[in-house]
Amino acid sequence: MKSSQLKALLSEPQEGNRSFNTLAKDLGVKVVVFDPMETATEEASRNPATYVSVMRRNVADLRQAFGQ
């Protein structure tokens, strides 16, 4: 794991952090939520504003996860 320079585990919103918390703690990395929108409601997935909002949140979360 050290040679891969792993910094974070990505979890989907519907999954939550619980399943990764122990593993992340053991590896010394963060758990970060990444929303692929696969489980979004049909209404939300058709709304361009929702898509842009979710993708902006994903970018912010990824930047935090990788320290940028």
PyMOL CGO cylinders between C-alpha atoms (Angstrom):
from pymol import cmd
from pymol.cgo import CYLINDER

trace = [
    CYLINDER, 0.00, 0.00, 0.00, 2.84, 2.38, 0.77, 0.3, 1, 1, 1, 1, 1, 1,
    CYLINDER, 2.84, 2.38, 0.77, 4.38, 1.94, -2.66, 0.3, 1, 1, 1, 1, 1, 1,
    CYLINDER, 4.38, 1.94, -2.66, 1.05, 2.83, -4.31, 0.3, 1, 1, 1, 1, 1, 1,
    CYLINDER, 1.05, 2.83, -4.31, 0.86, 6.09, -2.31, 0.3, 1, 1, 1, 1, 1, 1,
    CYLINDER, 0.86, 6.09, -2.31, -2.82, 5.48, -1.61, 0.3, 1, 1, 1, 1, 1, 1,
    CYLINDER, -2.82, 5.48, -1.61, -4.35, 8.60, -0.03, 0.3, 1, 1, 1, 1, 1, 1,
    CYLINDER, -4.35, 8.60, -0.03, -8.09, 7.91, 0.03, 0.3, 1, 1, 1, 1, 1, 1,
    CYLINDER, -8.09, 7.91, 0.03, -10.83, 5.35, -0.44, 0.3, 1, 1, 1, 1, 1, 1,
    CYLINDER, -10.83, 5.35, -0.44, -13.82, 6.51, -2.45, 0.3, 1, 1, 1, 1, 1, 1,
    CYLINDER, -13.82, 6.51, -2.45, -17.29, 5.59, -1.29, 0.3, 1, 1, 1, 1, 1, 1,
    CYLINDER, -17.29, 5.59, -1.29, -20.62, 6.24, -2.97, 0.3, 1, 1, 1, 1, 1, 1,
    CYLINDER, -20.62, 6.24, -2.97, -23.27, 8.25, -1.06, 0.3, 1, 1, 1, 1, 1, 1,
    CYLINDER, -23.27, 8.25, -1.06, -25.67, 5.33, -0.69, 0.3, 1, 1, 1, 1, 1, 1,
    CYLINDER, -25.67, 5.33, -0.69, -22.87, 3.19, 0.72, 0.3, 1, 1, 1, 1, 1, 1,
    CYLINDER, -22.87, 3.19, 0.72, -21.79, 5.60, 3.43, 0.3, 1, 1, 1, 1, 1, 1,
    CYLINDER, -21.79, 5.60, 3.43, -18.45, 5.49, 5.22, 0.3, 1, 1, 1, 1, 1, 1,
    CYLINDER, -18.45, 5.49, 5.22, -19.10, 2.65, 7.63, 0.3, 1, 1, 1, 1, 1, 1,
    CYLINDER, -19.10, 2.65, 7.63, -17.92, -0.14, 5.36, 0.3, 1, 1, 1, 1, 1, 1,
    CYLINDER, -17.92, -0.14, 5.36, -14.59, 1.58, 4.71, 0.3, 1, 1, 1, 1, 1, 1,
    CYLINDER, -14.59, 1.58, 4.71, -13.83, 3.20, 8.08, 0.3, 1, 1, 1, 1, 1, 1,
    CYLINDER, -13.83, 3.20, 8.08, -11.91, 0.27, 9.57, 0.3, 1, 1, 1, 1, 1, 1,
    CYLINDER, -11.91, 0.27, 9.57, -9.94, -0.36, 6.40, 0.3, 1, 1, 1, 1, 1, 1,
    CYLINDER, -9.94, -0.36, 6.40, -9.13, 3.33, 6.01, 0.3, 1, 1, 1, 1, 1, 1,
    CYLINDER, -9.13, 3.33, 6.01, -8.00, 3.54, 9.62, 0.3, 1, 1, 1, 1, 1, 1,
    CYLINDER, -8.00, 3.54, 9.62, -5.74, 0.50, 9.18, 0.3, 1, 1, 1, 1, 1, 1,
    CYLINDER, -5.74, 0.50, 9.18, -4.25, 1.98, 6.00, 0.3, 1, 1, 1, 1, 1, 1,
    CYLINDER, -4.25, 1.98, 6.00, -3.98, 5.51, 7.36, 0.3, 1, 1, 1, 1, 1, 1,
    CYLINDER, -3.98, 5.51, 7.36, -6.06, 7.05, 4.58, 0.3, 1, 1, 1, 1, 1, 1,
    CYLINDER, -6.06, 7.05, 4.58, -9.26, 9.09, 4.32, 0.3, 1, 1, 1, 1, 1, 1,
    CYLINDER, -9.26, 9.09, 4.32, -12.71, 7.97, 3.20, 0.3, 1, 1, 1, 1, 1, 1,
    CYLINDER, -12.71, 7.97, 3.20, -14.18, 10.40, 0.67, 0.3, 1, 1, 1, 1, 1, 1,
    CYLINDER, -14.18, 10.40, 0.67, -17.64, 10.31, -0.90, 0.3, 1, 1, 1, 1, 1, 1,
    CYLINDER, -17.64, 10.31, -0.90, -17.78, 10.34, -4.69, 0.3, 1, 1, 1, 1, 1, 1,
    CYLINDER, -17.78, 10.34, -4.69, -21.24, 10.55, -6.27, 0.3, 1, 1, 1, 1, 1, 1,
    CYLINDER, -21.24, 10.55, -6.27, -21.48, 8.90, -9.71, 0.3, 1, 1, 1, 1, 1, 1,
    CYLINDER, -21.48, 8.90, -9.71, -25.20, 9.82, -9.79, 0.3, 1, 1, 1, 1, 1, 1,
    CYLINDER, -25.20, 9.82, -9.79, -26.13, 6.26, -10.74, 0.3, 1, 1, 1, 1, 1, 1,
    CYLINDER, -26.13, 6.26, -10.74, -28.63, 6.11, -7.91, 0.3, 1, 1, 1, 1, 1, 1,
    CYLINDER, -28.63, 6.11, -7.91, -30.03, 9.61, -8.32, 0.3, 1, 1, 1, 1, 1, 1,
    CYLINDER, -30.03, 9.61, -8.32, -33.74, 10.00, -8.78, 0.3, 1, 1, 1, 1, 1, 1,
    CYLINDER, -33.74, 10.00, -8.78, -34.89, 10.27, -12.37, 0.3, 1, 1, 1, 1, 1, 1,
    CYLINDER, -34.89, 10.27, -12.37, -35.92, 13.88, -11.78, 0.3, 1, 1, 1, 1, 1, 1,
    CYLINDER, -35.92, 13.88, -11.78, -32.52, 14.81, -10.31, 0.3, 1, 1, 1, 1, 1, 1,
    CYLINDER, -32.52, 14.81, -10.31, -30.61, 13.04, -13.05, 0.3, 1, 1, 1, 1, 1, 1,
    CYLINDER, -30.61, 13.04, -13.05, -32.45, 15.04, -15.72, 0.3, 1, 1, 1, 1, 1, 1,
    CYLINDER, -32.45, 15.04, -15.72, -31.81, 18.38, -14.07, 0.3, 1, 1, 1, 1, 1, 1,
    CYLINDER, -31.81, 18.38, -14.07, -28.64, 20.02, -15.44, 0.3, 1, 1, 1, 1, 1, 1,
    CYLINDER, -28.64, 20.02, -15.44, -28.27, 22.12, -12.28, 0.3, 1, 1, 1, 1, 1, 1,
    CYLINDER, -28.27, 22.12, -12.28, -28.22, 18.97, -10.14, 0.3, 1, 1, 1, 1, 1, 1,
    CYLINDER, -28.22, 18.97, -10.14, -25.57, 17.38, -12.35, 0.3, 1, 1, 1, 1, 1, 1,
    CYLINDER, -25.57, 17.38, -12.35, -23.34, 20.46, -12.20, 0.3, 1, 1, 1, 1, 1, 1,
    CYLINDER, -23.34, 20.46, -12.20, -23.79, 20.75, -8.44, 0.3, 1, 1, 1, 1, 1, 1,
    CYLINDER, -23.79, 20.75, -8.44, -22.91, 17.10, -7.82, 0.3, 1, 1, 1, 1, 1, 1,
    CYLINDER, -22.91, 17.10, -7.82, -19.86, 17.23, -10.10, 0.3, 1, 1, 1, 1, 1, 1,
    CYLINDER, -19.86, 17.23, -10.10, -18.60, 20.40, -8.38, 0.3, 1, 1, 1, 1, 1, 1,
    CYLINDER, -18.60, 20.40, -8.38, -18.97, 18.67, -5.01, 0.3, 1, 1, 1, 1, 1, 1,
    CYLINDER, -18.97, 18.67, -5.01, -17.11, 15.64, -6.40, 0.3, 1, 1, 1, 1, 1, 1,
    CYLINDER, -17.11, 15.64, -6.40, -14.23, 17.85, -7.56, 0.3, 1, 1, 1, 1, 1, 1,
    CYLINDER, -14.23, 17.85, -7.56, -14.03, 19.58, -4.17, 0.3, 1, 1, 1, 1, 1, 1,
    CYLINDER, -14.03, 19.58, -4.17, -14.08, 16.24, -2.35, 0.3, 1, 1, 1, 1, 1, 1,
    CYLINDER, -14.08, 16.24, -2.35, -11.40, 14.76, -4.62, 0.3, 1, 1, 1, 1, 1, 1,
    CYLINDER, -11.40, 14.76, -4.62, -9.18, 17.83, -4.17, 0.3, 1, 1, 1, 1, 1, 1,
    CYLINDER, -9.18, 17.83, -4.17, -9.52, 17.49, -0.40, 0.3, 1, 1, 1, 1, 1, 1,
    CYLINDER, -9.52, 17.49, -0.40, -8.80, 13.75, -0.57, 0.3, 1, 1, 1, 1, 1, 1,
    CYLINDER, -8.80, 13.75, -0.57, -5.63, 14.24, -2.53, 0.3, 1, 1, 1, 1, 1, 1,
    CYLINDER, -5.63, 14.24, -2.53, -4.47, 17.33, -0.67, 0.3, 1, 1, 1, 1, 1, 1,
    CYLINDER, -4.47, 17.33, -0.67, -4.87, 19.95, -3.37, 0.3, 1, 1, 1, 1, 1, 1,
]
cmd.load_cgo(trace, "trace")
